[in-house]
Every structure is written in C-alpha cells, then in structure tokens.
C-alpha cells in the first residue's frame, strides 16, 4: 500500500505510524528524511483495514498531521 503526505515547511524528518483500524495502539512504521513524501507498506494482510498517520519532526517540537485512514 502506498502512503503519501503533504510537505510541512521546516520539517527535518517524517515519522509514519500504522495501526489496525479501530485499535488504539500505533506502531512506528518508518522514519524518513524530509525529501521523502511517500512510502510503501508491504506488510499488510488482505482483508484487514489499516490506518496511517505521519508526524513532521522539526528541530524543535513536533507537528502532527493525519495521512490516510
């Protein structure tokens, strides 16, 4: 599954999280540098719905941004 997000000005990295739809616990899928705006999640099970979110990481603070659900 391809996951994409919008660029956030000033971000130095993005951390992408994944969970099974309806569950409360997020797990870190990957952390990428600021030039990367898409990743592919190949660890999925057919018939299972997943939710993704990405956080833009900056030198100071974190800005949260929802991606795909």
Secondary structure, DSSP 8 states (H G I E B T S, - for coil): -EEE----TT-SEEEEEEEETT-S--EEEEEEETT--EEE-----TT--EEEEEEEE-SS-EEEEEEE-
